[in-house]
Amino acid sequence: MPEGPELHLASRFVNEACGGLVFGGCVEKSPISRNPEVPFESSAYRISASARGKELRLTLSPLPGAQPPQEPLALVFRFGMSGSFQLVPRDMLPPHAHLRFYTAPPGPRLALCFVDIRRFGHWDLGGEWQPGRGPCVLLEYEQFRENVLQNLADKAFDRPICEALLDQRFFNGIGNYLRAEILYRLRIPPFEKARTVLEALQQRRPSPALTLSQKIRAKLQNPDLLELCHSVSKEVVQLGGKGYGPEIGEEDFAAFRAWLRCYGMPGMSSLQDRHGRTIWFQGDPGPLAPKGGKSHKKKSKGLQQGPEDRTEDPPPPSKAPSRTRRARRGLPEQTTAQQPKGTSLQQDPEAPPVTEKGRGGGNLVLSGGPSSASSSGEGKGTTEMGSPGEEGMAV
């Protein structure tokens, strides 16, 4: 699932790949996408991007003299489970390219595509960041820290720290792999009460006798949880590539896989939090661990595990009667895909309500952000999430 670093890397990719390109014509939306149409047409415009937490803003800016006269338009994307941007030849559009921006002649005939195999991604017109999301852990660290420490009375901090870290009202940009890596480095049990962990940071003050360089050195050597939310995210960005991604064997993800210490790694234990998200950890899970929850330990197979082994556990199989049994009982048929209920910013709205499989295919030229193995048909066997949100605002 794309987290703050992946959105930042995707915005960097768009700016670098599209900085010298001129786009033209209408913005084209896939007919199967439930996202809004983009009412923009210009004979010549440029595209730029910026990111904040788990959102990316794309700005379309007409060039002087472009026709028809058009004001700049901004869109805000949330990537869901598998969103990414890819720049491809116009005649080689990848499957699941749900929004397309075409370059104008006489330059190379290319298309910038928002590709989303699982269709949990979303875009909104207007360019406004989603209301309720807190400051970005990566780019707005001081505001982020202040927002957390001034709101510790919020009931969100009654919950285990592993669940609080997915609340995008306070930890905008943190997702499942980041929370595991941050808690692991500090040896904090994932099911320790969040307020217990964070209240101690309110009293943390460097000694006035220390010089500035000594204060900086002490902070680097002994970072607290909020500092790691910023610095660990920054580490992923500095790796380059695409950050987190599910493809095995892709060089873009090799550095990320080597960087992981806890998430999905052999020897680590795992439990599901109350929202069904898998948290990876080492040692004692903490006093608020789910009652009756079984901790599973990842076994080493002698070789580095592929990233597909590190994804969150899928939901348990449905216990609903089979079609044959339902027919025998005279029960009504059930559809194979149902629209999930709306999610909030507190529980990870981008988590998938169902599992699905994708099939590899398509040779792409350039891509930014995490990409998923794409299937041969658009949206086959998938469901869509009507509202964005990864952590409820937990994502």
Secondary structure in CASP SS format (residue, H / E / C, confidence):
PFRMAT SS
TARGET T0000
AUTHOR 0000-0000-0000
METHOD secondary structure of the structure
MODEL  1
M C 1.00
P C 1.00
E C 1.00
G H 1.00
P H 1.00
E H 1.00
L H 1.00
H H 1.00
L H 1.00
A H 1.00
S H 1.00
R H 1.00
F H 1.00
V H 1.00
N H 1.00
E H 1.00
A H 1.00
C H 1.00
G C 1.00
G C 1.00
L C 1.00
V C 1.00
F E 1.00
G E 1.00
G E 1.00
C E 1.00
V C 1.00
E E 1.00
K E 1.00
S C 1.00
P C 1.00
I C 1.00
S C 1.00
R C 1.00
N C 1.00
P C 1.00
E C 1.00
V C 1.00
P C 1.00
F C 1.00
E E 1.00
S E 1.00
S E 1.00
A E 1.00
Y E 1.00
R E 1.00
I E 1.00
S E 1.00
A E 1.00
S E 1.00
A E 1.00
R E 1.00
G C 1.00
K C 1.00
E E 1.00
L E 1.00
R E 1.00
L E 1.00
T E 1.00
L E 1.00
S E 1.00
P E 1.00
L C 1.00
P C 1.00
G C 1.00
A C 1.00
Q C 1.00
P C 1.00
P C 1.00
Q C 1.00
E C 1.00
P C 1.00
L E 1.00
A E 1.00
L E 1.00
V E 1.00
F E 1.00
R E 1.00
F C 1.00
G C 1.00
M C 1.00
S C 1.00
G E 1.00
S E 1.00
F E 1.00
Q E 1.00
L E 1.00
V E 1.00
P E 1.00
R C 1.00
D C 1.00
M C 1.00
L C 1.00
P C 1.00
P C 1.00
H C 1.00
A E 1.00
H E 1.00
L E 1.00
R E 1.00
F E 1.00
Y E 1.00
T E 1.00
A C 1.00
P C 1.00
P C 1.00
G C 1.00
P C 1.00
R C 1.00
L E 1.00
A E 1.00
L E 1.00
C E 1.00
F E 1.00
V E 1.00
D E 1.00
I C 1.00
R C 1.00
R C 1.00
F C 1.00
G C 1.00
H E 1.00
W E 1.00
D E 1.00
L E 1.00
G C 1.00
G C 1.00
E C 1.00
W C 1.00
Q C 1.00
P C 1.00
G C 1.00
R C 1.00
G C 1.00
P C 1.00
C E 1.00
V C 1.00
L C 1.00
L C 1.00
E C 1.00
Y H 1.00
E H 1.00
Q H 1.00
F H 1.00
R H 1.00
E H 1.00
N H 1.00
V H 1.00
L H 1.00
Q C 1.00
N C 1.00
L C 1.00
A C 1.00
D C 1.00
K H 1.00
A H 1.00
F H 1.00
D H 1.00
R C 1.00
P E 1.00
I H 1.00
C H 1.00
E H 1.00
A H 1.00
L C 1.00
L C 1.00
D C 1.00
Q C 1.00
R C 1.00
F C 1.00
F C 1.00
N E 1.00
G C 1.00
I C 1.00
G C 1.00
N H 1.00
Y H 1.00
L H 1.00
R H 1.00
A H 1.00
E H 1.00
I H 1.00
L H 1.00
Y H 1.00
R H 1.00
L H 1.00
R C 1.00
I C 1.00
P C 1.00
P C 1.00
F C 1.00
E C 1.00
K E 1.00
A H 1.00
R H 1.00
T H 1.00
V H 1.00
L H 1.00
E H 1.00
A H 1.00
L H 1.00
Q H 1.00
Q C 1.00
R C 1.00
R C 1.00
P C 1.00
S C 1.00
P C 1.00
A C 1.00
L C 1.00
T C 1.00
L H 1.00
S H 1.00
Q H 1.00
K H 1.00
I H 1.00
R H 1.00
A H 1.00
K H 1.00
L H 1.00
Q H 1.00
N C 1.00
P C 1.00
D C 1.00
L H 1.00
L H 1.00
E H 1.00
L H 1.00
C H 1.00
H H 1.00
S H 1.00
V H 1.00
S H 1.00
K H 1.00
E H 1.00
V H 1.00
V H 1.00
Q H 1.00
L H 1.00
G C 1.00
G C 1.00
K C 1.00
G C 1.00
Y C 1.00
G C 1.00
P C 1.00
E C 1.00
I C 1.00
G C 1.00
E C 1.00
E H 1.00
D H 1.00
F H 1.00
A H 1.00
A H 1.00
F H 1.00
R H 1.00
A H 1.00
W H 1.00
L C 1.00
R C 1.00
C C 1.00
Y C 1.00
G C 1.00
M C 1.00
P C 1.00
G C 1.00
M C 1.00
S E 1.00
S E 1.00
L E 1.00
Q E 1.00
D C 1.00
R C 1.00
H C 1.00
G C 1.00
R C 1.00
T E 1.00
I E 1.00
W E 1.00
F E 1.00
Q C 1.00
G C 1.00
D C 1.00
P C 1.00
G C 1.00
P C 1.00
L C 1.00
A C 1.00
P C 1.00
K C 1.00
G C 1.00
G C 1.00
K C 1.00
S C 1.00
H E 1.00
K E 1.00
K C 1.00
K C 1.00
S C 1.00
K C 1.00
G C 1.00
L C 1.00
Q C 1.00
Q C 1.00
G C 1.00
P H 1.00
E H 1.00
D H 1.00
R H 1.00
T C 1.00
E C 1.00
D C 1.00
P C 1.00
P C 1.00
P C 1.00
P C 1.00
S C 1.00
K C 1.00
A C 1.00
P C 1.00
S C 1.00
R H 1.00
T H 1.00
R H 1.00
R H 1.00
A H 1.00
R H 1.00
R H 1.00
G C 1.00
L C 1.00
P C 1.00
E C 1.00
Q C 1.00
T C 1.00
T C 1.00
A C 1.00
Q C 1.00
Q C 1.00
P C 1.00
K C 1.00
G C 1.00
T C 1.00
S C 1.00
L E 1.00
Q C 1.00
Q C 1.00
D C 1.00
P C 1.00
E E 1.00
A C 1.00
P C 1.00
P C 1.00
V C 1.00
T C 1.00
E C 1.00
K C 1.00
G C 1.00
R C 1.00
G C 1.00
G C 1.00
G C 1.00
N C 1.00
L C 1.00
V C 1.00
L E 1.00
S E 1.00
G E 1.00
G C 1.00
P C 1.00
S C 1.00
S C 1.00
A C 1.00
S C 1.00
S C 1.00
S C 1.00
G C 1.00
E C 1.00
G C 1.00
K C 1.00
G C 1.00
T C 1.00
T C 1.00
E C 1.00
M C 1.00
G C 1.00
S C 1.00
P C 1.00
G C 1.00
E E 1.00
E E 1.00
G C 1.00
M E 1.00
A E 1.00
V C 1.00
END
